[in-house]
């Protein structure tokens, strides 16, 4: 199974089962990436996207060091790698 197939299956499961599923677009690695909200924990939301070259991109949005300040972190994974934690439902 390719990374794109794994990504598509994961997103499909979120579309069906995750009540907070939504999408957004952000610039990443020189192009626009559609991010899918795939999970959360008590302080962060986790979003996944995929570049045209099948590299997975994870965005986390959550509380920063200052109270009430949100920080956004985007990580582009090497080909064939993916995040080990994307929150929970």
C-alpha positions, 0 to 999 in steps of 0.5 A, a space after each residue: 500500500 502506498 503512502 497516498 493510499 494510507 493517507 486517503 484511508 485515514 482521511 476517509 475514516 475521519 470524514 465518516 467518524 470524526 465529528 470535528 472533521 473539517 479542512 483548511 488550506 495553508 502554504 507549505 513547501 512552496 504550494 497550497 496544501 489541503 489539511 484535514 483535521 484528524 484528531 485532538 488532545 486537551 491542548 492541540 488540534 492535529 491536521 494532515 495533508 499530503 504534497 503532490 510528491 506523496 510526502 505527508 505534512 502534519 500541522 498542529 495548532 495549540 496553546 503556546 507559552 503565553 496564555 490564550 496564544 495559539 501556535 501553529 507548527 507545520 512539519 513535512 515528513 520525508 518520503 515514506 514517513 508519517 507522524 506517530 501521533 495525531 491525537 484522538 477522537 
